[in-house]
Amino acid sequence: MNLRNLIEEKYKDSIKSKLSDTTNTLRLIKSAIKDKDIENRSKTQEDEIDDQKIMSLLQNLIKQRKDSIESFKVASRNDLIEKEQAEIDLISQFLPKQLNDEEIESVIREIIKSNGFNSVKDMGKLMNLVKTKYSGSIDMAMVGKIAKSLLNN
């Protein structure tokens, strides 16, 4: 079952189960996917975005919520922090297991070693390789930070 259908099934189940917070989050995901479909249609002749692009979209939704959590921490809004975290947990169910910082560093070291990258000038090539091979399971912002520090040394 592809990601789009899985989200649709979870959405229907949440409506039947009367889980309003879950339904609202899934509705938001479906809406974001539909917006991307429309945007994609204007750029290409394809009707729908693929699972790869949906995973990228889901990662962006998680990133937005993490940014919101940081703002809510400053404002001491624990109620909103809990809501955003619940949304992150729900969205994360549709993504592959995320690599932790140590695993990301290991992946980057291996790519640097196997491709002979030795300066920040190789950053674009490295990022492209990581994105191609580990899309959906790796935080690209963290990759950028770690790669920059490793390539500067």
N, CA, C and O atoms as a GROMACS GRO file, in nm:
protein
  612
    1MET      N    1   0.084  -0.119   0.000
    1MET     CA    2   0.000   0.000   0.000
    1MET      C    3   0.088   0.125   0.000
    1MET      O    4   0.180   0.137   0.081
    2ASN      N    5   0.059   0.217  -0.092
    2ASN     CA    6   0.141   0.337  -0.095
    2ASN      C    7   0.104   0.432   0.018
    2ASN      O    8   0.002   0.415   0.086
    3LEU      N    9   0.187   0.532   0.037
    3LEU     CA   10   0.174   0.624   0.149
    3LEU      C   11   0.041   0.701   0.144
    3LEU      O   12  -0.024   0.720   0.247
    4ARG      N   13   0.003   0.745   0.027
    4ARG     CA   14  -0.121   0.820   0.009
    4ARG      C   15  -0.241   0.736   0.057
    4ARG      O   16  -0.327   0.786   0.129
    5ASN      N   17  -0.246   0.610   0.017
    5ASN     CA   18  -0.356   0.522   0.057
    5ASN      C   19  -0.353   0.492   0.207
    5ASN      O   20  -0.458   0.484   0.271
    6LEU      N   21  -0.234   0.476   0.262
    6LEU     CA   22  -0.220   0.450   0.405
    6LEU      C   23  -0.274   0.568   0.486
    6LEU      O   24  -0.345   0.550   0.584
    7ILE      N   25  -0.240   0.690   0.444
    7ILE     CA   26  -0.290   0.810   0.512
    7ILE      C   27  -0.442   0.816   0.501
    7ILE      O   28  -0.510   0.848   0.599
    8GLU      N   29  -0.495   0.786   0.385
    8GLU     CA   30  -0.640   0.786   0.363
    8GLU      C   31  -0.710   0.685   0.454
    8GLU      O   32  -0.815   0.714   0.512
    9GLU      N   33  -0.652   0.566   0.466
    9GLU     CA   34  -0.710   0.463   0.553
    9GLU      C   35  -0.710   0.507   0.699
    9GLU      O   36  -0.810   0.492   0.770
   10LYS      N   37  -0.598   0.562   0.744
   10LYS     CA   38  -0.589   0.610   0.883
   10LYS      C   39  -0.690   0.722   0.907
   10LYS      O   40  -0.749   0.731   1.015
   11TYR      N   41  -0.708   0.806   0.807
   11TYR     CA   42  -0.803   0.916   0.816
   11TYR      C   43  -0.945   0.862   0.835
   11TYR      O   44  -1.018   0.906   0.924
   12LYS      N   45  -0.983   0.767   0.752
   12LYS     CA   46  -1.117   0.708   0.763
   12LYS      C   47  -1.136   0.641   0.898
   12LYS      O   48  -1.242   0.654   0.960
   13ASP      N   49  -1.034   0.569   0.944
   13ASP     CA   50  -1.042   0.503   1.074
   13ASP      C   51  -1.058   0.604   1.188
   13ASP      O   52  -1.134   0.580   1.282
   14SER      N   53  -0.988   0.716   1.178
   14SER     CA   54  -0.996   0.817   1.284
   14SER      C   55  -1.134   0.881   1.289
   14SER      O   56  -1.184   0.917   1.396
   15ILE      N   57  -1.195   0.896   1.172
   15ILE     CA   58  -1.332   0.951   1.168
   15ILE      C   59  -1.429   0.852   1.234
   15ILE      O   60  -1.512   0.891   1.315
   16LYS      N   61  -1.417   0.725   1.197
   16LYS     CA   62  -1.505   0.622   1.255
   16LYS      C   63  -1.487   0.612   1.405
   16LYS      O   64  -1.583   0.592   1.479
   17SER      N   65  -1.362   0.627   1.450
   17SER     CA   66  -1.332   0.615   1.593
   17SER      C   67  -1.357   0.745   1.670
   17SER      O   68  -1.342   0.750   1.792
   18LYS      N   69  -1.394   0.849   1.598
   18LYS     CA   70  -1.423   0.981   1.658
   18LYS      C   71  -1.303   1.037   1.734
   18LYS      O   72  -1.317   1.091   1.844
   19LEU      N   73  -1.185   1.023   1.673
   19LEU     CA   74  -1.062   1.080   1.730
   19LEU      C   75  -1.038   1.214   1.661
   19LEU      O   76  -0.969   1.221   1.559
   20SER      N   77  -1.093   1.320   1.718
   20SER     CA   78  -1.093   1.449   1.648
   20SER      C   79  -0.953   1.506   1.626
   20SER      O   80  -0.925   1.559   1.518
   21ASP      N   81  -0.863   1.496   1.725
   21ASP     CA   82  -0.728   1.549   1.706
   21ASP      C   83  -0.654   1.475   1.595
   21ASP      O   84  -0.588   1.536   1.511
   22THR      N   85  -0.667   1.343   1.594
   22THR     CA   86  -0.604   1.262   1.490
   22THR      C   87  -0.664   1.295   1.354
   22THR      O   88  -0.591   1.310   1.256
   23THR      N   89  -0.796   1.306   1.349
   23THR     CA   90  -0.864   1.340   1.223
   23THR      C   91  -0.816   1.474   1.170
   23THR      O   92  -0.790   1.489   1.051
   24ASN      N   93  -0.805   1.573   1.259
   24ASN     CA   94  -0.761   1.706   1.217
   24ASN      C   95  -0.619   1.705   1.162
   24ASN      O   96  -0.591   1.770   1.062
   25THR      N   97  -0.531   1.632   1.227
   25THR     CA   98  -0.392   1.623   1.179
   25THR      C   99  -0.386   1.552   1.045
   25THR      O  100  -0.314   1.596   0.955
   26LEU      N  101  -0.459   1.443   1.031
   26LEU     CA  102  -0.460   1.370   0.904
   26LEU      C  103  -0.524   1.453   0.793
   26LEU      O  104  -0.481   1.446   0.678
   27ARG      N  105  -0.624   1.530   0.828
   27ARG     CA  106  -0.686   1.619   0.730
   27ARG      C  107  -0.584   1.723   0.682
   27ARG      O  108  -0.579   1.757   0.564
   28LEU      N  109  -0.504   1.772   0.775
   28LEU     CA  110  -0.400   1.868   0.741
   28LEU      C  111  -0.297   1.805   0.646
   28LEU      O  112  -0.254   1.868   0.550
   29ILE      N  113  -0.259   1.682   0.674
   29ILE     CA  114  -0.164   1.610   0.588
   29ILE      C  115  -0.224   1.592   0.448
   29ILE      O  116  -0.158   1.619   0.348
   30LYS      N  117  -0.349   1.547   0.444
   30LYS     CA  118  -0.416   1.526   0.314
   30LYS      C  119  -0.424   1.657   0.235
   30LYS      O  120  -0.405   1.659   0.114
   31SER      N  121  -0.451   1.765   0.305
   31SER     CA  122  -0.461   1.896   0.239
   31SER      C  123  -0.325   1.939   0.183
   31SER      O  124  -0.317   1.990   0.072
   32ALA      N  125  -0.219   1.917   0.261
   32ALA     CA  126  -0.084   1.952   0.215
   32ALA      C  127  -0.046   1.869   0.092
   32ALA      O  128   0.016   1.921  -0.001
   33ILE      N  129  -0.084   1.742   0.092
   33ILE     CA  130  -0.056   1.655  -0.024
   33ILE      C  131  -0.134   1.704  -0.145
   33ILE      O  132  -0.080   1.709  -0.256
   34LYS      N  133  -0.258   1.741  -0.125
   34LYS     CA  134  -0.341   1.789  -0.236
   34LYS      C  135  -0.282   1.919  -0.294
   34LYS      O  136  -0.279   1.938  -0.415
   35ASP      N  137  -0.236   2.008  -0.206
   35ASP     CA  138  -0.172   2.131  -0.252
   35ASP      C  139  -0.049   2.101  -0.338
   35ASP      O  140  -0.028   2.163  -0.442
   36LYS      N  141   0.031   2.004  -0.292
   36LYS     CA  142   0.150   1.964  -0.369
   36LYS      C  143   0.111   1.901  -0.502
   36LYS      O  144   0.179   1.921  -0.603
   37ASP      N  145   0.002   1.824  -0.503
   37ASP     CA  146  -0.047   1.766  -0.628
   37ASP      C  147  -0.080   1.876  -0.728
   37ASP      O  148  -0.043   1.868  -0.845
   38ILE      N  149  -0.150   1.978  -0.681
   38ILE     CA  150  -0.189   2.089  -0.769
   38ILE      C  151  -0.066   2.163  -0.818
   38ILE      O  152  -0.056   2.196  -0.936
   39GLU      N  153   0.028   2.190  -0.728
   39GLU     CA  154   0.152   2.257  -0.765
   39GLU      C  155   0.230   2.172  -0.867
   39GLU      O  156   0.286   2.225  -0.964
   40ASN      N  157   0.233   2.042  -0.845
   40ASN     CA  158   0.304   1.950  -0.934
   40ASN      C  159   0.240   1.948  -1.073
   40ASN      O  160   0.310   1.944  -1.174
   41ARG      N  161   0.106   1.951  -1.077
   41ARG     CA  162   0.034   1.950  -1.204
   41ARG      C  163   0.069   2.070  -1.290
   41ARG      O  164   0.075   2.059  -1.413
   42SER      N  165   0.092   2.184  -1.227
   42SER     CA  166   0.125   2.303  -1.304
   42SER      C  167   0.269   2.299  -1.356
   42SER      O  168   0.300   2.364  -1.456
   43LYS      N  169   0.354   2.223  -1.290
   43LYS     CA  170   0.494   2.212  -1.334
   43LYS      C  171   0.516   2.097  -1.431
   43LYS      O  172   0.592   2.109  -1.527
   44THR      N  173   0.450   1.985  -1.405
   44THR     CA  174   0.466   1.866  -1.488
   44THR      C  175   0.328   1.819  -1.533
   44THR      O  176   0.227   1.882  -1.500
   45GLN      N  177   0.324   1.713  -1.605
   45GLN     CA  178   0.196   1.660  -1.650
   45GLN      C  179   0.144   1.549  -1.558
   45GLN      O  180   0.041   1.487  -1.588
   46GLU      N  181   0.214   1.523  -1.449
   46GLU     CA  182   0.173   1.418  -1.356
   46GLU      C  183   0.061   1.469  -1.265
   46GLU      O  184   0.064   1.584  -1.220
   47ASP      N  185  -0.037   1.383  -1.238
   47ASP     CA  186  -0.150   1.422  -1.153
   47ASP      C  187  -0.116   1.425  -1.006
   47ASP      O  188  -0.160   1.514  -0.934
   48GLU      N  189  -0.036   1.327  -0.959
   48GLU     CA  190  -0.010   1.315  -0.817
   48GLU      C  191   0.140   1.307  -0.789
   48GLU      O  192   0.218   1.259  -0.871
   49ILE      N  193   0.178   1.356  -0.671
   49ILE     CA  194   0.317   1.341  -0.630
   49ILE      C  195   0.339   1.198  -0.583
   49ILE      O  196   0.246   1.131  -0.539
   50ASP      N  197   0.463   1.152  -0.592
   50ASP     CA  198   0.495   1.015  -0.552
   50ASP      C  199   0.527   1.006  -0.403
   50ASP      O  200   0.531   1.107  -0.332
   51ASP      N  201   0.548   0.884  -0.356
   51ASP     CA  202   0.576   0.861  -0.214
   51ASP      C  203   0.699   0.937  -0.165
   51ASP      O  204   0.703   0.984  -0.052
   52GLN      N  205   0.798   0.948  -0.251
   52GLN     CA  206   0.922   1.018  -0.216
   52GLN      C  207   0.890   1.164  -0.180
   52GLN      O  208   0.939   1.216  -0.079
   53LYS      N  209   0.810   1.228  -0.262
   53LYS     CA  210   0.774   1.368  -0.237
   53LYS      C  211   0.681   1.380  -0.117
   53LYS      O  212   0.686   1.479  -0.044
   54ILE      N  213   0.596   1.282  -0.096
   54ILE     CA  214   0.510   1.283   0.022
   54ILE      C  215   0.594   1.273   0.148
   54ILE      O  216   0.567   1.342   0.246
   55MET      N  217   0.698   1.187   0.147
   55MET     CA  218   0.786   1.175   0.263
   55MET      C  219   0.856   1.308   0.291
   55MET      O  220   0.869   1.350   0.406
   56SER      N  221   0.900   1.374   0.186
   56SER     CA  222   0.965   1.504   0.202
   56SER      C  223   0.867   1.605   0.261
   56SER      O  224   0.905   1.683   0.349
   57LEU      N  225   0.745   1.604   0.215
   57LEU     CA  226   0.642   1.693   0.266
   57LEU      C  227   0.616   1.665   0.414
   57LEU      O  228   0.601   1.757   0.494
   58LEU      N  229   0.610   1.537   0.450
   58LEU     CA  230   0.587   1.500   0.590
   58LEU      C  231   0.702   1.547   0.679
   58LEU      O  232   0.680   1.591   0.792
   59GLN      N  233   0.823   1.538   0.627
   59GLN     CA  234   0.938   1.586   0.704
   59GLN      C  235   0.930   1.737   0.724
   59GLN      O  236   0.965   1.788   0.830
   60ASN      N  237   0.882   1.808   0.621
   60ASN     CA  238   0.865   1.953   0.636
   60ASN      C  239   0.758   1.986   0.740
   60ASN      O  240   0.773   2.080   0.818
   61LEU      N  241   0.650   1.908   0.742
   61LEU     CA  242   0.546   1.929   0.842
   61LEU      C  243   0.602   1.907   0.983
   61LEU      O  244   0.568   1.982   1.075
   62ILE      N  245   0.686   1.806   0.999
   62ILE     CA  246   0.748   1.780   1.130
   62ILE      C  247   0.840   1.895   1.168
   62ILE      O  248   0.841   1.939   1.283
   63LYS      N  249   0.917   1.943   1.072
   63LYS     CA  250   1.009   2.054   1.099
   63LYS      C  251   0.931   2.178   1.143
   63LYS      O  252   0.973   2.248   1.235
   64GLN      N  253   0.820   2.206   1.078
   64GLN     CA  254   0.737   2.320   1.116
   64GLN      C  255   0.689   2.306   1.260
   64GLN      O  256   0.689   2.404   1.336
   65ARG      N  257   0.649   2.186   1.297
   65ARG     CA  258   0.601   2.165   1.433
   65ARG      C  259   0.713   2.177   1.536
   65ARG      O  260   0.691   2.228   1.646
   66LYS      N  261   0.831   2.130   1.501
   66LYS     CA  262   0.946   2.145   1.592
   66LYS      C  263   0.979   2.293   1.612
   66LYS      O  264   1.011   2.335   1.724
   67ASP      N  265   0.972   2.371   1.505
   67ASP     CA  266   0.995   2.515   1.516
   67ASP      C  267   0.890   2.579   1.606
   67ASP      O  268   0.921   2.666   1.687
   68SER      N  269   0.765   2.537   1.590
   68SER     CA  270   0.657   2.589   1.673
   68SER      C  271   0.680   2.555   1.820
   68SER      O  272   0.657   2.638   1.908
   69ILE      N  273   0.725   2.433   1.845
   69ILE     CA  274   0.752   2.391   1.983
   69ILE      C  275   0.856   2.482   2.047
   69ILE      O  276   0.842   2.521   2.163
   70GLU      N  277   0.960   2.517   1.972
   70GLU     CA  278   1.063   2.607   2.025
   70GLU      C  279   1.002   2.742   2.063
   70GLU      O  280   1.036   2.798   2.167
   71SER      N  281   0.914   2.794   1.980
   71SER     CA  282   0.847   2.921   2.009
   71SER      C  283   0.757   2.908   2.132
   71SER      O  284   0.752   2.998   2.216
   72PHE      N  285   0.687   2.796   2.142
   72PHE     CA  286   0.597   2.775   2.254
   72PHE      C  287   0.673   2.757   2.385
   72PHE      O  288   0.622   2.792   2.491
   73LYS      N  289   0.794   2.703   2.378
   73LYS     CA  290   0.875   2.688   2.499
   73LYS      C  291   0.909   2.825   2.556
   73LYS      O  292   0.905   2.846   2.677
   74VAL      N  293   0.944   2.918   2.467
   74VAL     CA  294   0.977   3.053   2.511
   74VAL      C  295   0.856   3.118   2.579
   74VAL      O  296   0.870   3.190   2.677
   75ALA      N  297   0.738   3.090   2.524
   75ALA     CA  298   0.615   3.148   2.578
   75ALA      C  299   0.555   3.064   2.692
   75ALA      O  300   0.450   3.099   2.745
   76SER      N  301   0.621   2.956   2.729
   76SER     CA  302   0.573   2.865   2.835
   76SER      C  303   0.430   2.816   2.809
   76SER      O  304   0.346   2.815   2.899
   77ARG      N  305   0.405   2.775   2.686
   77ARG     CA  306   0.272   2.725   2.648
   77ARG      C  307   0.277   2.573   2.638
   77ARG      O  308   0.282   2.518   2.528
   78ASN      N  309   0.277   2.506   2.751
   78ASN     CA  310   0.287   2.360   2.755
   78ASN      C  311   0.172   2.290   2.686
   78ASN      O  312   0.190   2.183   2.628
   79ASP      N  313   0.053   2.350   2.690
   79ASP     CA  314  -0.062   2.291   2.623
   79ASP      C  315  -0.040   2.282   2.472
   79ASP      O  316  -0.073   2.182   2.410
   80LEU      N  317   0.016   2.388   2.415
   80LEU     CA  318   0.044   2.389   2.271
   80LEU      C  319   0.163   2.300   2.236
   80LEU      O  320   0.166   2.240   2.128
   81ILE      N  321   0.260   2.293   2.325
   81ILE     CA  322   0.375   2.205   2.303
   81ILE      C  323   0.327   2.060   2.294
   81ILE      O  324   0.370   1.986   2.205
   82GLU      N  325   0.238   2.020   2.384
   82GLU     CA  326   0.186   1.883   2.383
   82GLU      C  327   0.108   1.854   2.254
   82GLU      O  328   0.119   1.745   2.199
   83LYS      N  329   0.031   1.951   2.208
   83LYS     CA  330  -0.047   1.935   2.086
   83LYS      C  331   0.046   1.916   1.966
   83LYS      O  332   0.025   1.827   1.883
   84GLU      N  333   0.147   2.001   1.957
   84GLU     CA  334   0.242   1.992   1.845
   84GLU      C  335   0.318   1.860   1.849
   84GLU      O  336   0.342   1.798   1.745
   85GLN      N  337   0.357   1.817   1.970
   85GLN     CA  338   0.431   1.691   1.983
   85GLN      C  339   0.344   1.573   1.942
   85GLN      O  340   0.393   1.478   1.881
   86ALA      N  341   0.216   1.578   1.976
   86ALA     CA  342   0.123   1.472   1.936
   86ALA      C  343   0.112   1.466   1.783
   86ALA      O  344   0.105   1.358   1.725
   87GLU      N  345   0.112   1.583   1.719
   87GLU     CA  346   0.107   1.587   1.573
   87GLU      C  347   0.236   1.530   1.514
   87GLU      O  348   0.231   1.456   1.415
   88ILE      N  349   0.349   1.563   1.573
   88ILE     CA  350   0.478   1.508   1.526
   88ILE      C  351   0.475   1.355   1.536
   88ILE      O  352   0.516   1.286   1.442
   89ASP      N  353   0.427   1.304   1.648
   89ASP     CA  354   0.421   1.159   1.669
   89ASP      C  355   0.334   1.093   1.563
   89ASP      O  356   0.369   0.987   1.511
   90LEU      N  357   0.221   1.155   1.531
   90LEU     CA  358   0.130   1.100   1.431
   90LEU      C  359   0.192   1.104   1.291
   90LEU      O  360   0.187   1.005   1.217
   91ILE      N  361   0.250   1.216   1.255
   91ILE     CA  362   0.312   1.230   1.122
   91ILE      C  363   0.429   1.133   1.108
   91ILE      O  364   0.451   1.077   1.000
   92SER      N  365   0.504   1.114   1.214
   92SER     CA  366   0.621   1.026   1.211
   92SER      C  367   0.586   0.881   1.180
   92SER      O  368   0.670   0.806   1.132
   93GLN      N  369   0.461   0.842   1.209
   93GLN     CA  370   0.419   0.705   1.180
   93GLN      C  371   0.429   0.671   1.032
   93GLN      O  372   0.440   0.554   0.996
   94PHE      N  373   0.423   0.772   0.946
   94PHE     CA  374   0.423   0.749   0.802
   94PHE      C  375   0.563   0.755   0.741
   94PHE      O  376   0.580   0.736   0.621
   95LEU      N  377   0.663   0.781   0.824
   95LEU     CA  378   0.801   0.789   0.776
   95LEU      C  379   0.880   0.667   0.822
   95LEU      O  380   0.848   0.608   0.925
   96PRO      N  381   0.982   0.630   0.745
   96PRO     CA  382   1.069   0.520   0.792
   96PRO      C  383   1.141   0.562   0.920
   96PRO      O  384   1.145   0.679   0.955
   97LYS      N  385   1.198   0.464   0.988
   97LYS     CA  386   1.272   0.492   1.111
   97LYS      C  387   1.379   0.598   1.082
   97LYS      O  388   1.456   0.586   0.987
   98GLN      N  389   1.381   0.700   1.166
   98GLN     CA  390   1.476   0.809   1.149
   98GLN      C  391   1.611   0.770   1.210
   98GLN      O  392   1.617   0.711   1.318
   99LEU      N  393   1.718   0.804   1.139
   99LEU     CA  394   1.851   0.779   1.191
   99LEU      C  395   1.884   0.880   1.300
   99LEU      O  396   1.845   0.996   1.291
  100ASN      N  397   1.954   0.835   1.404
  100ASN     CA  398   1.994   0.928   1.510
  100ASN      C  399   2.123   0.999   1.469
  100ASN      O  400   2.180   0.970   1.364
  101ASP      N  401   2.169   1.092   1.551
  101ASP     CA  402   2.286   1.175   1.516
  101ASP      C  403   2.411   1.092   1.491
  101ASP      O  404   2.488   1.122   1.399
  102GLU      N  405   2.434   0.988   1.573
  102GLU     CA  406   2.553   0.905   1.554
  102GLU      C  407   2.546   0.829   1.422
  102GLU      O  408   2.646   0.817   1.351
  103GLU      N  409   2.427   0.778   1.390
  103GLU     CA  410   2.411   0.706   1.264
  103GLU      C  411   2.428   0.799   1.144
  103GLU      O  412   2.486   0.761   1.042
  104ILE      N  413   2.378   0.921   1.157
  104ILE     CA  414   2.394   1.020   1.050
  104ILE      C  415   2.541   1.050   1.029
  104ILE      O  416   2.589   1.055   0.915
  105GLU      N  417   2.613   1.071   1.139
  105GLU     CA  418   2.756   1.100   1.128
  105GLU      C  419   2.831   0.984   1.062
  105GLU      O  420   2.920   1.006   0.980
  106SER      N  421   2.796   0.863   1.098
  106SER     CA  422   2.859   0.744   1.039
  106SER      C  423   2.833   0.738   0.889
  106SER      O  424   2.924   0.710   0.811
  107VAL      N  425   2.708   0.765   0.849
  107VAL     CA  426   2.672   0.764   0.706
  107VAL      C  427   2.753   0.870   0.631
  107VAL      O  428   2.807   0.843   0.524
  108ILE      N  429   2.762   0.989   0.688
  108ILE     CA  430   2.835   1.098   0.623
  108ILE      C  431   2.984   1.066   0.612
  108ILE      O  432   3.045   1.089   0.508
  109ARG      N  433   3.042   1.013   0.719
  109ARG     CA  434   3.184   0.975   0.715
  109ARG      C  435   3.210   0.873   0.604
  109ARG      O  436   3.310   0.882   0.532
  110GLU      N  437   3.122   0.776   0.592
  110GLU     CA  438   3.137   0.673   0.489
  110GLU      C  439   3.128   0.734   0.350
  110GLU      O  440   3.207   0.699   0.262
  111ILE      N  441   3.034   0.823   0.328
  111ILE     CA  442   3.019   0.886   0.196
  111ILE      C  443   3.140   0.973   0.165
  111ILE      O  444   3.188   0.973   0.052
  112ILE      N  445   3.189   1.046   0.264
  112ILE     CA  446   3.307   1.130   0.244
  112ILE      C  447   3.427   1.043   0.207
  112ILE      O  448   3.501   1.074   0.114
  113LYS      N  449   3.444   0.934   0.281
  113LYS     CA  450   3.558   0.844   0.259
  113LYS      C  451   3.547   0.776   0.122
  113LYS      O  452   3.645   0.772   0.047
  114SER      N  453   3.432   0.722   0.089
  114SER     CA  454   3.418   0.645  -0.035
  114SER      C  455   3.420   0.731  -0.161
  114SER      O  456   3.450   0.680  -0.269
  115ASN      N  457   3.389   0.860  -0.148
  115ASN     CA  458   3.387   0.947  -0.264
  115ASN      C  459   3.505   1.044  -0.268
  115ASN      O  460   3.518   1.122  -0.362
  116GLY      N  461   3.589   1.040  -0.167
  116GLY     CA  462   3.707   1.125  -0.164
  116GLY      C  463   3.676   1.273  -0.147
  116GLY      O  464   3.752   1.358  -0.192
  117PHE      N  465   3.565   1.304  -0.082
  117PHE     CA  466   3.531   1.444  -0.056
  117PHE      C  467   3.625   1.496   0.051
  117PHE      O  468   3.653   1.428   0.150
  118ASN      N  469   3.675   1.620   0.032
  118ASN     CA  470   3.768   1.672   0.131
  118ASN      C  471   3.750   1.820   0.162
  118ASN      O  472   3.828   1.875   0.241
  119SER      N  473   3.652   1.886   0.103
  119SER     CA  474   3.631   2.026   0.136
  119SER      C  475   3.482   2.061   0.129
  119SER      O  476   3.400   1.982   0.082
  120VAL      N  477   3.451   2.179   0.176
  120VAL     CA  478   3.312   2.226   0.176
  120VAL      C  479   3.260   2.239   0.033
  120VAL      O  480   3.139   2.240   0.011
  121LYS      N  481   3.350   2.250  -0.063
  121LYS     CA  482   3.308   2.258  -0.204
  121LYS      C  483   3.234   2.132  -0.248
  121LYS      O  484   3.155   2.135  -0.342
  122ASP      N  485   3.261   2.021  -0.179
  122ASP     CA  486   3.196   1.893  -0.212
  122ASP      C  487   3.061   1.876  -0.142
  122ASP      O  488   2.995   1.773  -0.155
  123MET      N  489   3.020   1.978  -0.068
  123MET     CA  490   2.898   1.970   0.014
  123MET      C  491   2.774   1.937  -0.072
  123MET      O  492   2.693   1.853  -0.032
  124GLY      N  493   2.760   2.001  -0.185
  124GLY     CA  494   2.643   1.978  -0.271
  124GLY      C  495   2.635   1.834  -0.317
  124GLY      O  496   2.528   1.773  -0.315
  125LYS      N  497   2.749   1.779  -0.360
  125LYS     CA  498   2.752   1.640  -0.405
  125LYS      C  499   2.716   1.546  -0.291
  125LYS      O  500   2.640   1.451  -0.309
  126LEU      N  501   2.772   1.573  -0.172
  126LEU     CA  502   2.746   1.490  -0.056
  126LEU      C  503   2.598   1.494  -0.020
  126LEU      O  504   2.537   1.390   0.004
  127MET      N  505   2.541   1.614  -0.015
  127MET     CA  506   2.400   1.629   0.021
  127MET      C  507   2.311   1.555  -0.080
  127MET      O  508   2.213   1.492  -0.042
  128ASN      N  509   2.346   1.564  -0.206
  128ASN     CA  510   2.268   1.497  -0.310
  128ASN      C  511   2.272   1.346  -0.292
  128ASN      O  512   2.170   1.278  -0.305
  129LEU      N  513   2.390   1.292  -0.263
  129LEU     CA  514   2.403   1.148  -0.239
  129LEU      C  515   2.321   1.102  -0.119
  129LEU      O  516   2.253   1.000  -0.124
  130VAL      N  517   2.328   1.180  -0.011
  130VAL     CA  518   2.254   1.145   0.110
  130VAL      C  519   2.104   1.150   0.082
  130VAL      O  520   2.030   1.060   0.121
  131LYS      N  521   2.061   1.256   0.016
  131LYS     CA  522   1.918   1.273  -0.013
  131LYS      C  523   1.866   1.160  -0.101
  131LYS      O  524   1.755   1.110  -0.080
  132THR      N  525   1.945   1.119  -0.200
  132THR     CA  526   1.905   1.012  -0.290
  132THR      C  527   1.894   0.879  -0.217
  132THR      O  528   1.798   0.804  -0.236
  133LYS      N  529   1.993   0.850  -0.134
  133LYS     CA  530   2.000   0.718  -0.071
  133LYS      C  531   1.918   0.706   0.057
  133LYS      O  532   1.867   0.598   0.088
  134TYR      N  533   1.904   0.815   0.132
  134TYR     CA  534   1.842   0.806   0.264
  134TYR      C  535   1.718   0.894   0.279
  134TYR      O  536   1.677   0.925   0.392
  135SER      N  537   1.658   0.933   0.170
  135SER     CA  538   1.541   1.021   0.176
  135SER      C  539   1.431   0.961   0.264
  135SER      O  540   1.398   0.843   0.252
  136GLY      N  541   1.376   1.044   0.350
  136GLY     CA  542   1.268   0.999   0.437
  136GLY      C  543   1.315   0.945   0.570
  136GLY      O  544   1.238   0.942   0.666
  137SER      N  545   1.440   0.903   0.579
  137SER     CA  546   1.487   0.844   0.704
  137SER      C  547   1.598   0.926   0.769
  137SER      O  548   1.661   0.883   0.866
  138ILE      N  549   1.623   1.045   0.713
  138ILE     CA  550   1.734   1.125   0.765
  138ILE      C  551   1.695   1.272   0.767
  138ILE      O  552   1.628   1.320   0.675
  139ASP      N  553   1.736   1.342   0.871
  139ASP     CA  554   1.709   1.484   0.886
  139ASP      C  555   1.817   1.561   0.809
  139ASP      O  556   1.933   1.566   0.850
  140MET      N  557   1.777   1.621   0.696
  140MET     CA  558   1.874   1.686   0.609
  140MET      C  559   1.939   1.808   0.675
  140MET      O  560   2.053   1.842   0.642
  141ALA      N  561   1.870   1.875   0.766
  141ALA     CA  562   1.930   1.988   0.837
  141ALA      C  563   2.046   1.939   0.923
  141ALA      O  564   2.151   2.003   0.930
  142MET      N  565   2.027   1.824   0.988
  142MET     CA  566   2.133   1.767   1.070
  142MET      C  567   2.249   1.721   0.981
  142MET      O  568   2.365   1.736   1.017
  143VAL      N  569   2.216   1.665   0.865
  143VAL     CA  570   2.320   1.624   0.770
  143VAL      C  571   2.406   1.744   0.734
  143VAL      O  572   2.529   1.735   0.732
  144GLY      N  573   2.341   1.857   0.706
  144GLY     CA  574   2.416   1.977   0.670
  144GLY      C  575   2.512   2.021   0.778
  144GLY      O  576   2.627   2.053   0.750
  145LYS      N  577   2.464   2.023   0.903
  145LYS     CA  578   2.550   2.064   1.015
  145LYS      C  579   2.669   1.970   1.033
  145LYS      O  580   2.783   2.014   1.045
  146ILE      N  581   2.640   1.840   1.034
  146ILE     CA  582   2.745   1.741   1.056
  146ILE      C  583   2.844   1.740   0.940
  146ILE      O  584   2.965   1.737   0.961
  147ALA      N  585   2.792   1.743   0.818
  147ALA     CA  586   2.879   1.741   0.700
  147ALA      C  587   2.970   1.863   0.697
  147ALA      O  588   3.089   1.851   0.667
  148LYS      N  589   2.916   1.977   0.728
  148LYS     CA  590   2.996   2.100   0.728
  148LYS      C  591   3.112   2.089   0.827
  148LYS      O  592   3.225   2.126   0.797
  149SER      N  593   3.082   2.038   0.947
  149SER     CA  594   3.187   2.026   1.048
  149SER      C  595   3.291   1.924   1.007
  149SER      O  596   3.410   1.944   1.032
  150LEU      N  597   3.249   1.814   0.945
  150LEU     CA  598   3.344   1.711   0.904
  150LEU      C  599   3.429   1.758   0.784
  150LEU      O  600   3.548   1.727   0.777
  151LEU      N  601   3.368   1.830   0.692
  151LEU     CA  602   3.442   1.876   0.574
  151LEU      C  603   3.533   1.994   0.604
  151LEU      O  604   3.629   2.018   0.531
  152ASN      N  605   3.507   2.067   0.710
  152ASN     CA  606   3.593   2.177   0.750
  152ASN      C  607   3.719   2.131   0.820
  152ASN      O  608   3.818   2.205   0.827
  153ASN      N  609   3.717   2.007   0.874
  153ASN     CA  610   3.833   1.957   0.948
  153ASN      C  611   3.937   1.895   0.858
  153ASN      O  612   4.040   1.848   0.905
   0.00000   0.00000   0.00000
